[in-house]
Amino acid sequence: MASLLTYQFATTLAESIYNLLDVNANSYLPINRRSYIFAAVGKQTPWNVGTEVAPTPGQSIRQLNSYYDRSVVAKRISQENASFVVPRVNWTANTLYTFAACGLCPAGTPFYVLNSKDQVFKCLWNNGGTNSNTEPQLSLSSTSLEEPFFKTDDGYKWKYLYTLTSQQKQKFLTQDYMPVVYNKFVRTAAVNRSIDIVRITNSGNNYVDGSTQDIITISGDGTGAILKANVANGKIIDIVVQDRGKDYTKANLAFADVSGGIGSAAAAEVVLSPQNGHGYDPVEELYANTIIFNVDFDGSENNIFPAENEYREVFLLKNPYEYDTTELAGDSLYTLYTKIKVSAGIGDFIYDEKVFQGVTLETSTFNADVISFDRIQNILYINNIEGTLETNDPIKGHTSGAIRVAINKTDPTLELYSGKILYVSDKTPITRDPDQMDRIRFILKF
């Protein structure tokens, strides 16, 4: 039994994930149907001694739990920080581009381009398979966004889809990917299943010459299309679309010469437009089955994210809970570390070392990894905790030798081990600084 998962299945999966980020929609849904996705970072300690080789991520229960243990903060992702993307295709001279017959262009085939003005076009006709040598460019002073296509000097017919804004470029345009959005004017002007392009498969012979010969009959299920033939030297050299009609799911053409003519053998194929028309839904039309999440961590994020240390792990987390509750976390930023207020004492704790309570680290009743230590306010930031902290007891630094008394602790604001981890990535160390913004991109292909 033969079967096929269509490209629409992949784009539908991508759309379902993208729609989870609609915070406004979440506010209208029952609690049990709301969805929030967070980007979390962590793992400030080195992968191994002497060299930093990131391991291959795993997804056993133990491995997934370890991501929570080593995490530091989590930031909610909104739709404004996500975009559908497709492989980037810059228009290049002397290149053959495939024309976009709906459903016939495999993903990755160059049938769309990004030009030097950040405008995106879809190729509707490639002049019978010749190379493109005229860059498609839209000038609002001379071309309407509502046009079904415009023709360049090299014979190509291009459909304008949208123009990237500076913000879209900054967030989502990479060397490998380009964002996919829609233009509201192009969408409004799109016509459902119209006839925009007709491909001549046989020019025929002996037809009466004329630029708009009324010799074409359309048999199909749509309405309103009017096609004329441009005939020169007895051959049909072009099909003129005087009215593209609408609602065609099938359309076959028959040619009969004008009265008294003897032309014969002409044939042409209608290249049907997609559902809702060209330019209505670029996500579907460009087979956008990939999403980029763009998450910015700005400095110390109002002193919530300790910025002095490194991190090595990033992961996506769906629907975690507020700490010590079963309420969905819906705020923009959460901590996954524990803060300990300590007394003045001997020495200062240092980044990445183990701290513990007990006689030795090996026999300790409590131990954890140091993320940061605020020497001014005597606050210790820790994660990867084992055991139970006892207040009013000494806490010791295994490497620094520091000894302070634990006065009180502040728990994380996010419940560890809650929600579902959707994606993980282990990295070489990423150094942070209070004055810098870290941009993390998650690229998810479905």
C-alpha positions as CSV (number, residue, x, y, z in Angstrom):
1,M,0.0,0.0,0.0
2,A,1.5,3.3,-1.1
3,S,1.0,6.4,1.1
4,L,2.2,10.0,1.3
5,L,2.4,12.6,4.0
6,T,1.9,15.8,2.0
7,Y,3.9,19.0,2.5
8,Q,0.7,20.5,4.0
9,F,1.0,18.0,6.9
10,A,4.4,19.5,7.8
11,T,3.2,23.1,7.5
12,T,0.2,22.2,9.6
13,L,2.5,20.9,12.3
14,A,4.5,24.0,12.2
15,E,1.4,26.2,12.4
16,S,0.1,24.3,15.4
17,I,3.3,25.1,17.3
18,Y,3.3,28.7,16.2
19,N,-0.3,29.1,17.3
20,L,0.7,27.9,20.8
21,L,2.5,31.3,21.2
22,D,-0.7,33.4,20.8
23,V,-0.9,34.9,24.3
24,N,-4.0,36.8,23.5
25,A,-5.8,33.6,22.4
26,N,-4.7,31.9,25.6
27,S,-6.4,34.5,27.7
28,Y,-9.8,33.4,26.2
29,L,-9.2,29.7,26.6
30,P,-10.1,27.5,29.6
31,I,-7.0,26.9,31.7
32,N,-6.7,23.2,30.6
33,R,-6.4,24.3,27.0
34,R,-3.9,27.1,27.4
35,S,-0.3,26.7,26.1
36,Y,2.8,28.6,26.9
37,I,6.3,27.9,25.6
38,F,9.5,29.0,27.4
39,A,13.1,29.2,26.4
40,A,15.3,28.1,29.3
41,V,19.1,28.4,29.8
42,G,21.4,26.8,32.3
43,K,24.5,24.6,32.9
44,Q,27.0,27.1,34.1
45,T,29.6,24.5,35.1
46,P,32.1,23.1,32.6
47,W,31.3,19.9,30.6
48,N,34.5,18.4,31.7
49,V,37.9,19.3,33.1
50,G,40.4,20.7,30.6
51,T,38.2,20.7,27.5
52,E,34.7,21.9,26.7
53,V,33.2,19.2,24.4
54,A,29.4,19.4,24.5
55,P,27.8,15.9,24.6
56,T,25.0,14.7,22.4
57,P,21.7,15.5,24.1
58,G,19.7,12.6,25.5
59,Q,16.0,12.2,26.4
60,S,15.9,9.5,29.1
61,I,13.9,10.5,32.2
62,R,17.1,11.1,34.1
63,Q,18.6,13.2,31.3
64,L,15.6,15.4,30.9
65,N,15.4,15.9,34.7
66,S,19.0,17.0,34.7
67,Y,18.1,20.0,32.4
68,Y,15.8,21.3,35.1
69,D,18.5,20.7,37.8
70,R,21.1,22.8,35.9
71,S,18.7,25.5,34.6
72,V,18.9,29.2,35.6
73,V,16.1,31.2,34.0
74,A,13.2,30.7,31.6
75,K,11.6,33.3,29.4
76,R,8.3,33.0,27.7
77,I,8.2,33.1,23.9
78,S,5.5,35.2,22.2
79,Q,4.5,35.3,18.5
80,E,6.4,38.5,17.9
81,N,9.5,36.5,18.6
82,A,8.7,33.7,16.3
83,S,8.5,33.4,12.5
84,F,7.9,30.8,9.8
85,V,11.0,30.5,7.7
86,V,12.1,28.8,4.5
87,P,15.6,28.1,3.0
88,R,17.0,31.5,1.9
89,V,17.2,31.9,-1.9
90,N,18.8,35.2,-3.0
91,W,18.0,36.1,-6.6
92,T,21.1,35.4,-8.7
93,A,21.6,36.3,-12.3
94,N,21.9,33.5,-14.9
95,T,19.9,31.1,-12.7
96,L,17.1,28.8,-13.7
97,Y,14.1,29.1,-11.3
98,T,11.3,26.6,-11.3
99,F,7.8,28.0,-11.8
100,A,5.4,27.4,-9.0
101,A,2.8,25.0,-10.2
102,C,0.9,24.4,-6.9
103,G,1.9,21.1,-5.3
104,L,4.6,20.3,-7.9
105,C,7.6,22.1,-6.4
106,P,9.4,20.0,-3.9
107,A,10.6,21.7,-0.8
108,G,14.0,23.4,-1.4
109,T,13.5,23.8,-5.2
110,P,14.3,27.5,-6.1
111,F,10.9,28.8,-7.2
112,Y,11.0,31.9,-5.0
113,V,13.6,34.6,-4.4
114,L,14.7,37.3,-2.1
115,N,15.9,40.3,-4.0
116,S,18.3,43.1,-3.1
117,K,15.5,45.3,-1.8
118,D,14.3,42.6,0.7
119,Q,11.3,41.8,-1.5
120,V,10.1,38.2,-1.9
121,F,8.7,36.9,-5.1
122,K,7.3,33.6,-6.3
123,C,8.1,32.5,-9.9
124,L,4.9,31.8,-11.8
125,W,6.6,31.3,-15.2
126,N,10.2,30.8,-16.2
127,N,9.9,31.6,-19.9
128,G,9.9,28.0,-20.9
129,G,12.9,27.0,-18.8
130,T,15.4,29.7,-19.5
131,N,17.7,31.4,-17.0
132,S,16.6,34.5,-15.2
133,N,18.8,37.6,-15.8
134,T,16.5,40.4,-14.7
135,E,16.1,40.8,-11.0
136,P,12.4,41.1,-10.0
137,Q,11.9,44.4,-8.2
138,L,8.6,46.1,-7.2
139,S,8.2,49.8,-7.5
140,L,5.0,51.0,-5.8
141,S,5.0,54.0,-8.2
142,S,4.6,51.8,-11.2
143,T,3.2,48.5,-10.0
144,S,0.1,47.7,-8.0
145,L,0.3,45.1,-5.2
146,E,-3.0,43.7,-6.5
147,E,-1.5,42.7,-9.9
148,P,-1.6,38.9,-10.4
149,F,2.0,39.1,-11.6
150,F,4.5,41.2,-13.4
151,K,6.8,40.3,-16.3
152,T,10.5,41.0,-16.4
153,D,12.6,41.6,-19.5
154,D,13.9,38.1,-19.5
155,G,10.3,36.7,-19.9
156,Y,9.8,35.5,-16.3
157,K,6.5,36.2,-14.6
158,W,6.8,36.9,-10.9
159,K,4.2,37.2,-8.1
160,Y,5.2,39.7,-5.4
161,L,4.5,38.3,-1.9
162,Y,5.9,40.6,0.7
163,T,8.8,42.8,1.8
164,L,10.9,42.1,4.9
165,T,10.9,44.8,7.6
166,S,14.2,45.8,9.3
167,Q,12.9,44.1,12.5
168,Q,12.1,40.9,10.7
169,K,15.5,40.8,9.1
170,Q,17.3,41.4,12.4
171,K,15.4,38.7,14.2
172,F,14.9,36.0,11.6
173,L,17.0,36.5,8.5
174,T,20.1,34.3,8.6
175,Q,22.5,33.0,6.0
176,D,20.4,29.9,5.7
177,Y,16.9,31.0,6.3
178,M,14.5,33.8,5.4
179,P,11.3,34.7,7.2
180,V,7.8,34.1,5.7
181,V,5.1,36.7,6.3
182,Y,2.2,38.0,4.3
183,N,1.2,41.4,2.9
184,K,-2.3,42.3,3.8
185,F,-2.9,44.1,0.4
186,V,-1.6,41.1,-1.6
187,R,-3.8,38.8,0.5
188,T,-6.9,40.9,0.0
189,A,-6.4,41.0,-3.8
190,A,-5.8,37.2,-4.1
191,V,-8.4,35.3,-6.1
192,N,-9.4,31.8,-5.1
193,R,-8.2,29.2,-7.7
194,S,-7.8,31.7,-10.5
195,I,-6.2,31.1,-13.9
196,D,-3.1,33.3,-13.9
197,I,-0.7,31.2,-16.0
198,V,-1.2,29.0,-19.1
199,R,1.7,26.9,-20.3
200,I,1.8,26.3,-24.1
201,T,2.6,22.6,-24.7
202,N,2.2,22.7,-28.5
203,S,2.2,25.9,-30.6
204,G,0.2,24.3,-33.4
205,N,0.3,25.3,-37.1
206,N,-1.5,27.5,-39.6
207,Y,-3.6,29.6,-37.2
208,V,-4.8,33.0,-38.3
209,D,-2.4,35.6,-36.9
210,G,-3.6,38.1,-34.3
211,S,-2.6,39.3,-30.9
212,T,-5.9,38.4,-29.1
213,Q,-7.6,35.7,-31.1
214,D,-10.8,34.4,-29.5
215,I,-10.1,30.7,-30.2
216,I,-9.9,29.1,-26.7
217,T,-12.7,27.3,-25.0
218,I,-12.3,26.5,-21.2
219,S,-14.0,23.4,-19.8
220,G,-13.8,23.3,-16.0
221,D,-15.7,24.0,-12.8
222,G,-14.8,27.6,-12.3
223,T,-16.3,30.7,-13.7
224,G,-15.3,34.0,-15.4
225,A,-12.0,33.2,-17.0
226,I,-11.4,34.7,-20.5
227,L,-8.3,33.5,-22.4
228,K,-7.1,34.8,-25.8
229,A,-4.4,33.6,-28.1
230,N,-1.5,35.6,-29.4
231,V,-0.7,34.1,-32.8
232,A,2.2,34.9,-35.1
233,N,3.3,33.1,-38.2
234,G,0.5,30.6,-37.7
235,K,1.7,29.6,-34.3
236,I,0.4,30.4,-30.8
237,I,3.2,32.2,-29.1
238,D,1.4,33.3,-25.9
239,I,-1.8,33.0,-24.0
240,V,-3.3,36.3,-22.9
241,V,-5.3,36.2,-19.7
242,Q,-8.0,38.9,-20.0
243,D,-9.9,37.7,-17.0
244,R,-8.5,35.1,-14.6
245,G,-11.8,34.0,-13.3
246,K,-12.1,32.1,-10.0
247,D,-12.9,28.8,-8.3
248,Y,-11.2,26.5,-10.8
249,T,-10.1,23.1,-9.5
250,K,-9.8,21.8,-13.0
251,A,-9.6,23.6,-16.4
252,N,-8.9,22.1,-19.8
253,L,-8.4,24.1,-23.0
254,A,-9.5,23.5,-26.5
255,F,-8.4,25.5,-29.6
256,A,-10.5,26.2,-32.6
257,D,-9.2,28.6,-35.2
258,V,-11.3,31.7,-36.2
259,S,-13.9,31.2,-38.9
260,G,-12.3,30.1,-42.1
261,G,-9.0,29.3,-40.5
262,I,-7.3,25.9,-40.7
263,G,-5.1,26.0,-37.6
264,S,-4.7,22.8,-35.7
265,A,-2.7,20.8,-33.0
266,A,-2.4,23.7,-30.5
267,A,-2.4,22.6,-26.9
268,A,-1.9,24.3,-23.5
269,E,-2.0,23.5,-19.9
270,V,-3.5,25.7,-17.2
271,V,-1.3,26.2,-14.2
272,L,-3.8,26.4,-11.4
273,S,-3.3,28.8,-8.6
274,P,-3.5,27.5,-5.0
275,Q,-6.5,27.6,-2.8
276,N,-7.4,31.3,-2.0
277,G,-5.0,32.4,-4.7
278,H,-1.3,33.4,-5.1
279,G,0.0,35.5,-2.2
280,Y,-2.9,34.7,0.2
281,D,-0.9,32.3,2.3
282,P,2.9,32.3,1.7
283,V,3.4,29.8,4.5
284,E,1.6,27.2,2.5
285,E,2.8,28.5,-0.9
286,L,6.5,28.4,0.0
287,Y,6.2,25.1,2.0
288,A,7.3,26.8,5.2
289,N,7.7,23.8,7.6
290,T,10.3,25.5,9.8
291,I,10.0,27.9,12.6
292,I,12.6,30.2,14.2
293,F,12.1,31.3,17.8
294,N,14.2,34.3,18.6
295,V,14.7,34.9,22.4
296,D,16.7,37.9,23.7
297,F,18.1,37.9,27.3
298,D,18.9,41.5,28.0
299,G,21.8,41.9,30.4
300,S,20.8,40.8,33.9
301,E,17.0,41.1,33.0
302,N,16.3,43.5,36.0
303,N,18.7,41.6,38.2
304,I,16.9,38.3,37.7
305,F,19.4,36.6,35.4
306,P,22.9,36.5,36.9
307,A,25.0,37.8,34.1
308,E,28.6,37.1,35.3
309,N,28.7,33.4,34.4
310,E,28.4,31.2,31.3
311,Y,25.7,28.9,30.1
312,R,25.9,25.7,28.0
313,E,22.3,24.4,27.7
314,V,19.2,25.8,26.1
315,F,15.8,24.1,25.9
316,L,12.2,24.7,25.1
317,L,9.6,24.0,27.9
318,K,5.9,23.8,27.4
319,N,3.3,24.6,30.1
320,P,5.4,24.5,33.3
321,Y,3.8,25.5,36.6
322,E,4.3,28.4,39.0
323,Y,6.5,27.3,41.9
324,D,4.8,25.0,44.4
325,T,1.4,25.1,42.5
326,T,-0.4,23.5,39.7
327,E,-1.1,26.8,38.0
328,L,0.2,27.3,34.5
329,A,3.1,29.8,34.4
330,G,2.1,32.7,32.3
331,D,4.5,35.6,33.2
332,S,7.3,36.6,30.9
333,L,10.3,35.6,33.1
334,Y,11.0,33.0,35.8
335,T,13.8,31.8,37.9
336,L,14.8,28.2,38.3
337,Y,17.6,28.8,40.8
338,T,17.6,29.1,44.6
339,K,18.9,32.1,46.4
340,I,20.5,31.8,49.8
341,K,21.1,34.7,52.1
342,V,24.3,34.1,54.0
343,S,26.0,35.8,56.9
344,A,29.4,37.5,56.7
345,G,32.1,35.0,57.3
346,I,35.3,33.5,55.9
347,G,36.1,34.0,52.2
348,D,33.9,34.4,49.2
349,F,32.2,31.7,47.2
350,I,33.4,31.3,43.6
351,Y,31.5,30.5,40.3
352,D,30.9,26.9,39.4
353,E,32.2,25.4,42.7
354,K,30.3,23.0,44.9
355,V,28.9,24.3,48.2
356,F,27.7,21.9,50.9
357,Q,26.6,21.4,54.4
358,G,28.3,18.7,56.4
359,V,31.8,17.5,57.3
360,T,32.9,16.8,53.7
361,L,31.3,17.1,50.2
362,E,31.2,13.3,49.9
363,T,29.2,12.9,53.2
364,S,27.2,16.2,52.8
365,T,23.5,16.4,53.7
366,F,23.2,19.2,51.2
367,N,25.2,20.3,48.1
368,A,24.7,22.5,45.0
369,D,26.5,24.3,42.2
370,V,27.3,28.0,42.5
371,I,25.9,30.2,39.7
372,S,26.9,33.5,41.2
373,F,27.8,35.1,44.5
374,D,26.8,38.7,45.4
375,R,29.6,39.8,47.7
376,I,27.8,43.1,48.6
377,Q,24.5,41.6,49.7
378,N,25.9,38.2,50.7
379,I,23.5,36.3,48.4
380,L,24.4,33.0,46.9
381,Y,22.7,31.8,43.7
382,I,22.7,28.0,43.3
383,N,21.2,25.2,41.2
384,N,21.7,21.4,40.8
385,I,20.7,20.9,44.4
386,E,20.9,17.6,46.3
387,G,19.6,17.2,49.8
388,T,17.9,19.8,52.1
389,L,19.3,23.1,53.2
390,E,19.4,23.7,56.9
391,T,19.2,27.4,57.9
392,N,21.4,28.6,60.7
393,D,24.0,26.0,59.7
394,P,27.3,26.7,58.0
395,I,27.5,26.3,54.2
396,K,31.0,25.7,52.8
397,G,32.7,26.2,49.5
398,H,34.5,23.1,48.3
399,T,37.1,24.9,46.2
400,S,37.2,28.4,47.8
401,G,37.1,27.2,51.4
402,A,34.6,29.9,52.2
403,I,32.4,29.4,55.2
404,R,29.2,31.3,55.8
405,V,26.0,30.6,57.8
406,A,22.8,30.1,55.7
407,I,20.2,32.6,57.0
408,N,17.3,32.0,54.7
409,K,16.5,30.9,51.2
410,T,14.3,32.1,48.3
411,D,12.8,29.3,46.1
412,P,12.6,29.4,42.3
413,T,9.6,31.0,40.8
414,L,9.0,28.1,38.4
415,E,8.2,24.6,39.5
416,L,11.1,22.3,38.5
417,Y,10.2,19.1,36.6
418,S,6.9,20.5,35.6
419,G,5.8,20.9,31.9
420,K,7.2,19.1,28.9
421,I,10.7,19.6,27.5
422,L,10.2,19.9,23.7
423,Y,13.8,20.6,22.5
424,V,17.3,20.6,24.0
425,S,20.6,21.8,22.8
426,D,24.0,21.4,24.4
427,K,26.6,24.0,23.5
428,T,30.1,25.2,24.0
429,P,30.3,27.9,26.8
430,I,28.4,31.2,26.0
431,T,29.9,34.0,28.1
432,R,27.5,36.6,29.5
433,D,28.0,40.2,30.6
434,P,25.6,42.6,32.4
435,D,25.9,45.1,29.5
436,Q,25.2,42.7,26.7
437,M,22.1,41.2,25.2
438,D,22.2,37.5,24.3
439,R,20.2,36.4,21.4
440,I,19.2,32.7,21.2
441,R,17.7,31.2,18.0
442,F,15.8,27.9,18.0
443,I,15.3,26.5,14.6
444,L,12.6,23.8,14.5
445,K,11.9,21.9,11.3
446,F,8.9,19.7,10.9
